[in-house]
Amino acid sequence: MMQWNSSKDGAKKPSSAHEINIQNQILNFVRKDRTLITVFLVSSKKFVGQVMGFDRYTIHIRGRDYDQIVFKHAITNISVPRHIIQKMQGAEGEAPGADLETEFPPEGEDPGTPEEPGTV
């Protein structure tokens, strides 16, 4: 079965088979690296553990005293240590989130006020 991606102009094009999304890249990296992550759920619960595996709908997390299967639709966000993202960038060249540095000012630096168009 062929999957389709929608472009901005509404035209449909077939998705490439080797396309990997940012979610899968990060989950796979933390799984291989055995990194501790924090998963926050819609119900305000949080789980800290290692990603043992994942599929389209679930993530298998191993905590200190438990194994948990979490449905992705119940997750609000996943917290990954910053040094892991930097490690990903070094291991894979240009990794997910690499362009974040251009969108956000460095820590402790005031972004300032936006300039009016045409002023210097």
Secondary structure as a PSIPRED ss2 file (coil, helix, strand):
# PSIPRED VFORMAT (PSIPRED V4.0)

   1 M C   1.000  0.000  0.000
   2 M C   1.000  0.000  0.000
   3 Q C   1.000  0.000  0.000
   4 W E   0.000  0.000  1.000
   5 N E   0.000  0.000  1.000
   6 S E   0.000  0.000  1.000
   7 S C   1.000  0.000  0.000
   8 K C   1.000  0.000  0.000
   9 D C   1.000  0.000  0.000
  10 G C   1.000  0.000  0.000
  11 A C   1.000  0.000  0.000
  12 K E   0.000  0.000  1.000
  13 K E   0.000  0.000  1.000
  14 P E   0.000  0.000  1.000
  15 S C   1.000  0.000  0.000
  16 S C   1.000  0.000  0.000
  17 A C   1.000  0.000  0.000
  18 H C   1.000  0.000  0.000
  19 E C   1.000  0.000  0.000
  20 I C   1.000  0.000  0.000
  21 N C   1.000  0.000  0.000
  22 I H   0.000  1.000  0.000
  23 Q H   0.000  1.000  0.000
  24 N H   0.000  1.000  0.000
  25 Q H   0.000  1.000  0.000
  26 I H   0.000  1.000  0.000
  27 L H   0.000  1.000  0.000
  28 N H   0.000  1.000  0.000
  29 F H   0.000  1.000  0.000
  30 V H   0.000  1.000  0.000
  31 R H   0.000  1.000  0.000
  32 K H   0.000  1.000  0.000
  33 D H   0.000  1.000  0.000
  34 R C   1.000  0.000  0.000
  35 T C   1.000  0.000  0.000
  36 L E   0.000  0.000  1.000
  37 I E   0.000  0.000  1.000
  38 T E   0.000  0.000  1.000
  39 V E   0.000  0.000  1.000
  40 F E   0.000  0.000  1.000
  41 L E   0.000  0.000  1.000
  42 V C   1.000  0.000  0.000
  43 S C   1.000  0.000  0.000
  44 S C   1.000  0.000  0.000
  45 K C   1.000  0.000  0.000
  46 K E   0.000  0.000  1.000
  47 F E   0.000  0.000  1.000
  48 V E   0.000  0.000  1.000
  49 G E   0.000  0.000  1.000
  50 Q E   0.000  0.000  1.000
  51 V E   0.000  0.000  1.000
  52 M E   0.000  0.000  1.000
  53 G E   0.000  0.000  1.000
  54 F E   0.000  0.000  1.000
  55 D C   1.000  0.000  0.000
  56 R C   1.000  0.000  0.000
  57 Y C   1.000  0.000  0.000
  58 T E   0.000  0.000  1.000
  59 I E   0.000  0.000  1.000
  60 H E   0.000  0.000  1.000
  61 I E   0.000  0.000  1.000
  62 R E   0.000  0.000  1.000
  63 G C   1.000  0.000  0.000
  64 R C   1.000  0.000  0.000
  65 D C   1.000  0.000  0.000
  66 Y C   1.000  0.000  0.000
  67 D E   0.000  0.000  1.000
  68 Q E   0.000  0.000  1.000
  69 I E   0.000  0.000  1.000
  70 V E   0.000  0.000  1.000
  71 F E   0.000  0.000  1.000
  72 K H   0.000  1.000  0.000
  73 H H   0.000  1.000  0.000
  74 A H   0.000  1.000  0.000
  75 I E   0.000  0.000  1.000
  76 T E   0.000  0.000  1.000
  77 N E   0.000  0.000  1.000
  78 I E   0.000  0.000  1.000
  79 S E   0.000  0.000  1.000
  80 V C   1.000  0.000  0.000
  81 P C   1.000  0.000  0.000
  82 R H   0.000  1.000  0.000
  83 H H   0.000  1.000  0.000
  84 I H   0.000  1.000  0.000
  85 I H   0.000  1.000  0.000
  86 Q H   0.000  1.000  0.000
  87 K H   0.000  1.000  0.000
  88 M H   0.000  1.000  0.000
  89 Q H   0.000  1.000  0.000
  90 G H   0.000  1.000  0.000
  91 A H   0.000  1.000  0.000
  92 E H   0.000  1.000  0.000
  93 G C   1.000  0.000  0.000
  94 E C   1.000  0.000  0.000
  95 A C   1.000  0.000  0.000
  96 P C   1.000  0.000  0.000
  97 G C   1.000  0.000  0.000
  98 A C   1.000  0.000  0.000
  99 D C   1.000  0.000  0.000
 100 L H   0.000  1.000  0.000
 101 E H   0.000  1.000  0.000
 102 T H   0.000  1.000  0.000
 103 E H   0.000  1.000  0.000
 104 F C   1.000  0.000  0.000
 105 P C   1.000  0.000  0.000
 106 P C   1.000  0.000  0.000
 107 E C   1.000  0.000  0.000
 108 G C   1.000  0.000  0.000
 109 E C   1.000  0.000  0.000
 110 D C   1.000  0.000  0.000
 111 P C   1.000  0.000  0.000
 112 G C   1.000  0.000  0.000
 113 T C   1.000  0.000  0.000
 114 P C   1.000  0.000  0.000
 115 E C   1.000  0.000  0.000
 116 E C   1.000  0.000  0.000
 117 P C   1.000  0.000  0.000
 118 G C   1.000  0.000  0.000
 119 T C   1.000  0.000  0.000
 120 V C   1.000  0.000  0.000
